[in-house]
């Protein structure tokens, strides 16, 4: 399971996100961006954050630490914002925490081009998990200590919003083969090397890795899912869906490759990069 801490102070709301995450201090003296199970988007967004985030970590992609944050609704009593009070009141117990990266900036690929290798791996991963929220409008990529970092995966695994029980093999196969719309992906102009990413990452997506990622989700966020029995039944459905997606690469890789080539052709990028960027690429 993910490491757990207890919140001791609500610092400030982060209004950039639609679910109103908050910056909170915890009893380990750390500061975390907390996303609440009582927010309007519900628990499935937190489940997607963990499953996709831990899968990315297992593939070697940089993701801030994820953990659970136990929240006492009493922390909201002193908050002047009625919306914050209500959110904390509706979110007792375990919520999702993301390690706060002080000084991190939004990654702009026109200023920091991470190169074809990294861009290809991020694009391939986003296609695997169906991430609809890593566009030029909202990159969900940070630059911290001169290194990129992937954040905010609540908009992945969108298939779970429509299931009402374990999906059939036919439903899995049909959904798994759907192409990924990469036209607006924030790294599409960085000449992403999709084939190299597939060669490196696909063998790493094993049943053991998927099972380890879904095992991090707390039982209470999976309990009571309509059409399912125990939380482990829901976990098995996530593993089955992602395995089917991996197995359907012959259907979604060619259009992804074409999108990457078209994006690189239509977008110009600066060539005068700082020396430390070359050093970072060489050290990956």
N, C-alpha and C positions, 0 to 999 in steps of 0.2 A: 504494500500500500504506500501511497504518497506520505511523505513526512507531514506531521500535523503540528500546528501552533495555535495559540489562543490570542485573539485580538484584545488589546488593552486600550486602544484609543483610535477613534475615527478622526482622520486628519483633514481630508477634503474630498469632495466628489470630483470625478473626472468626467466632465460632460461631453468629451469627444465621442464616447461610446453611446450607442442607443440604449443600453441596459443600465446606464448610470453606475459604472463601477466606482469604487471608492479607494482612496489611499489610506491604509491602516497600519498602525504600529502593533507589533505582537510581542508576546512574552519572551521571545528569543532575541529581542532588541533589533529585529529586522523590520523593514518596511516593505509592504506588499500592496500590489494592485489586487483588490478583492472583487470578484464577480459573484453575485448573490443568486442563490437558487430561488429566491422569492421575486426576482425581477420578472418583467412581463414576458421575456423570451423563454423562461422556464428552465428546467433542469437539463433538457437535451443539449442546450448550448454548452453547458458545463461538461457534459459527457463528451461532446465533440472536441472541446478544448483539450481534454485529457488524452483521449484516444489518439487524435491526430498529433498533438504535441509530443506525446511519448513515443509515437511511431517515428516522428521526425528525428527525435533525439537518438533513437535506436539506429537510424539510418546514417547518423553522423552529422546531421544538420544542426546548426546552433539555435537552441531554444532556451529561454530563461527557465530557472527552476520552477516547477509547478508543485503546489502543496495544498493541503486543506487548512482552512482558517476557521476555528470555532468562534462564533460570534454570539455574544449575549445581547439580546435586543435592548437591554437597559442602556447600552452605549449610545443609543440614539436619542435618549430623553433630553440631552442637553443641546442637541442639534437644532438650530433655528429653522432649517429647511424642512418643511412638512413632508416633501417627497422623500428626503433621506430618512426621516423618522419612520415613515411607513415602510420603506424598503427594509430597514433593519428589523422592524417589528415582524415583517413577513419572512425573515430569513434566519431563524434561530438555528443553532447547531453548525454543522460543517458547510462551508462555502469554499469556493476555489480561490486560491491565492497564486499570484504570479510575482516572482521576484522583481522588485522595483529597481530599474537601472538608472541611477541618477546621472544626469547629463547626457543621456541618450538623445539622439536626433533622428527624425524621420529620414530614411535612406532615400536619396534622390539619385536614380541611376544616371542622370545627366552629369552629376558631379562626382559620383562614386560608381563606376562601372565595375561590378565584381567579377566580370569575365565570363566566357562561355561555359566553363566547367561548373561554377557555382550556379549561374543562371539556369543552366540546363537541369541541374539537380533540383532546384526549387520548382521549376516549371513541371518537371516530371512528377515530383511529389504532390504538387497541387492538383495535377490531373488525376493522380491515383485516388486522392481523398475528395475530389470534387470541390475544391476551394473556390467559392464564387466571390471572395473578398480579398484579393490581392491585386488590385488594379492601380492604374495611375491616379485614380481618384482617392484611393485609400490603400497605401502600399502595404501596411502591416509588416513592414521591415524597418528595423532600427539600426542605426550605426552607433556602436558603443565601443569605446577604446579602439577605434579604427577597425572594428570588425562588425560585419552584418549579423543581425539576429532576427529570427522569425518569431512573430507574436500573433495573437488573436486568431485562433482556429475554430471559433464557434460557428462559423458559416460553412464548415466542412460536413461531410457525411449527411448531406441533406436528405438522403433516402430514409433516414429514421423518422422523419416528420410524417411520412405517409404510411408506415407499416402498422398493422393491427394484429401482429402475431408473426411467428417465424416465416419468412418469405419462402415461397416454393422455388425449386431449382429453375423453373422457367422464368419466374420473375427476376431472380438473381441474374440469370444470363442476359435477359433483355436489358436490364438496367446497367449491367456492367459494361456493355459494349457501347454505351452512348459516348459520343465524342465530347471532349472538353473544350469549351469556348475560351480560347487563349488570346483572343484579339486584343483585349484591353489589359492583359497581364502586365504588371509594372516592369518586368524584366524581359519582355518580348523583343525589345530592341537591342538587347545585349548579346545578340548572336548565340542564344542558348544552344548548347550541344546536347540535343535530346538523345541521340543514339549512345553517346558516351555515358550519359546519366543512366540510361536503361541498362547498359552493360554492368555498371557498378552497383546500382541500387536494387534492381529486380531480384538478384540472388539473395539479397539481405532480407527481403520481405518473406520471412518464413512463418510457419504456423506458430512457432515458439515466440517469435518477436511480436506477432499480432496478439497472441494470448497474454503476453506480458504487458502489453499496452492497455488492453481492456481490463486486466486484473487490477489496475490502479484506480478504477472508478469505484467510489463507495457504493455499497449495496443499496443504501436508501435512495440514491439517485436513479436506480434501475428498478426498484421494487414497485410493483403495481402497474407496470407497463401493460397496456391492454393487449390481451391475446397471448401473453407470455406467462410462464409459471414463475420459477425462482429467478433471481438476478443472473445466475450463471446461464440461464437460457437466453437472456438478452445478450450477454457477452458472446455466446456462441454465434448469435445472429450477426453481430458485428464482424467477427472473424470470418464467417462464411461470405458476407458481402464484400469484404476487402480482398479475400482470396479470389472470389469470382472476378473482381475488377482487375486484379493482377493477371489472372489467366486470360483475360480478354484484351491483352495489350495489342494483339494483331489488329484489332478493330480501331482502337483509339490512338495508337502511336503514329500511324501515317498522317492523319490530319494534324496532330500535334507538331510533327516534323515540318509540315507545310506551313503552319502558322508561324513557327519559329523562323523559318527562312523568309517568309513575307515580312515579318516584323523587323528583322534585321536589315532587310533591303530598303525599307521605307523610312528608317529612323537614323539620323546622323548623331554621332556621339563625339564628345571632345576627345582628343588624342593626347593632350598634354597633361597626363596624370601625375600626381605626386609620387616621389620615389618610394614612400612607405607602402603605397598600394601594390606596387610590383613585388615588394618584399612579402606582403601578406599573401599574395597569390602564390608565390614560390614556396611559402611555408605551409600551405594547406595540405 
